[in-house]
Amino acid sequence: MEMEPARREEEIVYVCARCGRELTPRDLALLHGVRCVYCGGRILYKTRSPRVKEVKAI
């Protein structure tokens, strides 16, 4: 069974629920806490990776 390698922080992208802009962990580090640097919104969604995970059936 192969394990998926850990994602680097640069690959993780968040989307603000309020303004829809994409943010990186570097952007989030600019403000204290979890907030959008553009609009101040506090609800962020983590985008899914484009990889498809295959699982064997029992």
Rosetta blueprint (number, residue, H / E / L):
1 M L
2 E L
3 M L
4 E L
5 P L
6 A L
7 R L
8 R L
9 E H
10 E H
11 E H
12 I L
13 V L
14 Y E
15 V E
16 C E
17 A L
18 R L
19 C L
20 G L
21 R L
22 E E
23 L E
24 T L
25 P H
26 R H
27 D H
28 L H
29 A L
30 L L
31 L L
32 H L
33 G L
34 V L
35 R L
36 C L
37 V L
38 Y L
39 C L
40 G L
41 G L
42 R L
43 I L
44 L E
45 Y E
46 K E
47 T L
48 R L
49 S L
50 P L
51 R L
52 V L
53 K L
54 E L
55 V L
56 K L
57 A L
58 I L
